[in-house]
Amino acid sequence: MRATTGRSTSASTTGGGSGSKAVPPTWKPTGHPPPRGSSHLATTAGTPVSSHDGNQGQLSWFPAIPFFNYLLLLVTIGAVNRSAYYYTELLSLLFLQTPFSVGNNTRIVTFDGVTTMRHFWGFLENPMIEGLYRSSIITTTKAEIAGQDRKVLNENKVLGVPRLRQLRVRNDSCEVPAIFTRTFSTCYDAYSSAAEEKEPFGPRNTTAWRYTSSEELDGISYMGTISNYHGGGYYQDLSIVPNETINIVASLKKNLWINRSTRAVFLDFTVYNANINLFCVIKLLFELPPTGGVLSSHDFTTMKLIRYVEPLDYAVMGFEFLFIFFVLFFTMEEVIEMMFFKLQYLFHFWNYIDLVILLILKAGGTSWKHYLILRV
């Protein structure tokens, strides 16, 4: 039959009889590399050959790809805590939406409505004190009753003490036009590293009045609404005791810690909730641009730093190790292909897609690690 004849002529045979053995198809040097993923490579007279046909070679690693995708999904979901959103939302409401008034003024202000220095000091004297020290209504130990171990919203421990830090500029950082020199004797430019003030001022007796570099504070730069601010500055650590903090704030206000030279004031603190094993790093920023007034902004970063506590956490750790194994495995695969195909590797579009995916996976893991280290 024609069909039988056509099939028999399309395959190579050895031995010539009914028991002859078909020779598997081989890749011939046609100017193009063999299909990606082909395995069991051999060499015949210096020419690479494959024991698979083109379609089988291309599909050889396909079963691993869905598994890798599911693994990536499990690692991503496993790092998410369902309580993180509500935790951040409640802390935000406590510090950002608590209303207060300044002096005899009946106008109610919140954090987002801070526009003057009176508002700034009013925020420190009211919502900050209330949130950090007086939002706990349950006292169970002598230390808590004495105010030395109060918890924010009853359940959140403040780690260390809150810190106030300001950045300043020199009074000669810009030039006043000659026609106005009798009205303005000094000029304060917008914040920049070139204009930054580093000399002591005021009483000069504590770190609140003496400059400390970002290296000494282990600080990092932070991008605000107006400018990018260095991690150094003039800082004042508050206290775990509310009355001491009230006295510190009153002393700073009385001695004019904030003046025309100030360009940014940071309030930083971190809280930890043992019930849900989450940390929240809180940064409240008040910027004082050369135009006058105050611009407020905030950053609440909730994260799980103690990763492995419950059985489910250790299961996620297993998935993470598998994920790392797959990344290394696919990296080695690409390296082997580069070595084998040499310049021909560069002429296939999907090789570039593979490289981009691997770079994103590795860059994402590295960036996340550095992010956690720097934020804490």
N, C-alpha and C positions, 0 to 999 in steps of 0.2 A: 504494500500500500504506500501511497505517496507520503501520507503522514508519517508512517514508520520510517520510510527512507530518509525523510527530512530530519527526523530526530536523531537517527543513527549517524548521519553525516555531520551533525553539529557538535558532536562530542568526540573527543580523542579516546582511543581504546588501546589496550596492550594485550598481547597474547592471541588475539584474533578469534577466539572461540566464544561460546555462550557464557563461559565463566570469566570472560575478560573483565578487567577492572577499569572504571572510568577515571581519568586523570582530572583532578579538580582544576577549574579555570585559574589562570595566573594573570597577574598584572604585567602588561608589556610596557616597555619604555615608549610612551607616545608623546613625551614632552610635558605631561601633566603628572602630578603626584598621585599615588593611590588614594582611594577614598579615605577620609578621616575616620579614625576609630578602628581600621582594619587591624587584626591581631595575627599572631602566629607568623610573623614575618620571617621569611627564609631568604637565602641568597642563591641564585642560580647563575653561574658564570658572571658574577659581579652585579647581577640585576636583582633588585628586591622583588619578591613575589608575595602574594597573599593567598592564604588558604580559604578566604571568603570571597564571595562575589561582591559587587559594589553595594547592593542594597543591604546585605547582611553586615558589611563593614560599617556602614553609616549608622546602623541601628544597634551596634554592639553595646554602647553605653546608655542607651535610652532608658532601660529599667532603673538605672541609678539616678536619673534626673528627677523623676517625681518624688523619689524617696528623699533626695536632697532638698527639694522644695518643701516637703512636709516637715523635714527636720528644721529648716529655717523658720517655718511657721511656729513650730513648737518652742523653739528657743526664744522667739520674739514674744509670743503670748506668755511664756513662763516668766518673763522679766517684768510683766505688768501686774500691778497690784490694784485690785478693784477699788480699794479705799483711798487711793492716792488723790483722785479728783475731789472727793468730799473733804479730805484732809486739807488740801490746798485751799478749797473754797471757804471753809470755816475760818482758817487762819487769815485769809484775805479779808473776810467780812469783819473780823475782830479788829484788825489794825487799820484797814482802809475805810471802813464805813461807820466807825464809831464817831458820832457827832460831838463837837465841842464848841465852846464860844471863848472869846478872848476878852478879858477885863469885863467892863460893864456893857460891852456890845452884845446885843441880843441876836445878832446874826449867827446862825449855826453853820459851822464849817466841818468838812471831813478832810481826809488826807488829800484827795484829788483837788480840793478847793483851796489848798495852801498857796497863797500868792504873795504874802508879805512876811517879813521877819517876825512880826508879832504872831502870825499864824504858826510859824515854825516853832517858836518857843512854846506856844499854846499846845501844839501837838505833843511835844516832849513832856510837858507838865500834865497832860491829861490822857489822851488815848495810849501813849506809850507806857506810862506808869500803870494805867488801868489794865492794859493788855498783858504786860509782863508780870505784874505782881498781884493784881487784885481781881483777875478773872477766875480765880479758883475759889469756890465757895465751900469746898469740902476739906477739912483739916483732920489728919489722922495721926500725925506725929508731933512731938514737941518742936522739932525743927521747922515744920510747916506752920505751926501756930506762931512761932517767933518770926516768921517771915523769911527764914533763911533757905527754905526748900520748897517754895511755892511753885506750883505747876501751872502753865498756861492752859486754860480751859480744863483744869483738873487732871489732865492726862499727859501733858506734854512738858518734858523736862528741858529747861534751857541749859544748853551745854556751854560751860564756861560763863562768861559775862558778856552782855551786849557792849558794842564798841561804837563810839562816835569818832568820825575821822573827817577832817576837812582839808581841802586843797586851796592854795592861795596864789595870787599873782602879785608881782612887785608894783609899787606905786609909780614907777617910771617905765612901765612896760609899753606905753604908747606916748604919743606926743600931743600936747594941747596946742591948737592953733594960737598964734601970737595975739590975736584980737581978744581971746578969752583967758589969757594967762592970769589976769587979775581976779577972775571969777573962779577958775579951776586951777589950783596950784599943783595938783597931782592927777595922774591919768592911769586907769586900771584897764588893761586890755582883756580880751577873752582868754580863756585858759589855753595854754600850750606849754610844752616842755621848756621852750625858750623863755617864756614869760613867768614861769613858776617861781614863787617865793620860797626860800629855804632858810631864811634867817630867823632867829628867835624873835618873839614879840610878847607884849603884855608882861605878866609877872615873870615869865621865863623860868619858872621853878619846876614844871612837870612836862611830860611828853605832850600835853595839850598845847603847850606854848613853844615847843622845840620840834624842829623838823626831824622826821625819821624816814629813811629811805625805804623803797619797796623791797629791797633785798633783806633789810633787817626785819621787816614785817612779814616776809614771805607773801607779799601781795602781788596781784596781777592787775593788768589794765582792765578797765571797764568802759564800755561805750554807753554814754548817756544820751539824752535827747539832743544836747548841744555839742558835746565834745567827747573825746576819748581821754579818760582820766587814769593817771598812773596809780600804782598800788601803794605809794608812800603817802606822807602828809603829816599833819598834826593830829594826834589821836588821844582820846580819853576813854579809858575803860570804865564802865559803870560798875555797879555792885549787885550782889545777889540779894541785898537787903533793901527794901523799897525806900526807907527813910534816908539811907546813905545816897542812893541814886538821886533822890529829890534834892539833897544838899549839893551834890556835884553839879546838877543842872543849874541850880540857882547861882552857884559860884561862877560857872561859865558865863551865864547871862549877865551877872553883875559886872564882870571884868571885861565885857565886850569881846568875847571869843569870836563872835561873828561880826565882821565889819565890811567896809567897801572892798577890801582885798580878797574876801572869800569868794570862791567861784563854785564850790561844790561841797556838800556835807553828806556823808554816808552814815547810815545807822545799820550795822550788821549784827546778826545773831542767828543761832541755829537751835532748833528744838528737835526733840526725839520722842516718839510715841512707841512705847514698848508693846502695847496691845496689838498694833498692826506692823511693828518693826519697820517704821519709816522715819527718815530724817527730812526736815524741811529747812533749807538754807534761805534765809530772808534778807533781802537787801532793799532798804528804803533810801532813795536818793533825792536830795534837794539841790537843784542847780540855781545859781545866782548869776545870770548873764550880765554883761556890761550894760544892757538896756535898763536894768533895775528889775525888781520883783523876784519871785521864786517860781520855779517849775518843778513839780514833784513827779517822780516815777518810781516804779517798784519792780522787784523780781522775786518770785516765790518759786524755788526749785525743790521739788519733792523727789526723793530717790531712796532706793533700798541699798544701803551700803553693807549691811550684814547679810550676805546673799544666802547662805546655806544654814538653815535652822530646822525647818520641818522636813518630813520625808519627801514631800513634793519638790522642795528646793533641791534635794539631792538627785531626784529624777531629772530635773532641769539641768543640773550639772553634768549628768551623763549625756544628755542631748547636746550640751555645749562641747563636750569632748568629741563626740561624733562629728559635730559640725566642723570643728578644727581639723579633724582627720580628713574629712572630705575636701576641705579647702587645700590642705597640703597635697592630697592625692591628685586633685585636678591641676594644681600648680606643677607637680612633677610630670603629669601627662603633657602639659604645654611645653615644658622644658625639653622633654624627649622628642616631641614633634619638631621643635626648633632645631635640635641637633640632627635629626634624621633628614628633614626636608630642606634644611638650610634656607637658601634664598627663596625657594618655592613656597615656603611658609608665609611669606609676605604678600603673596598674590591671592589669598583667600580671605574674603570679607569676614566670614564667621570666626576666623582666628582672632581678629581684632575685637569682636564682640566678647569672646571668651576672656581676653586679656582685660578688657574694661570691667567685666563682672568681677574677676578676681581682684583687681585693684580696688574696686568699690568695697568688696567684702573686707579686705585687709585694712584699708584706710578707715572704714567705719569702726572696726574693732579697736584700732589704735587710737582713733579720735575719742571714742567713748571712754577708754581707759584714762587718757590724759585729762579729759573733761572732769571725771570723778576726782582725780588727784588734785587738780587745780581748784575746783570749787570747794573742796574740803580743806 
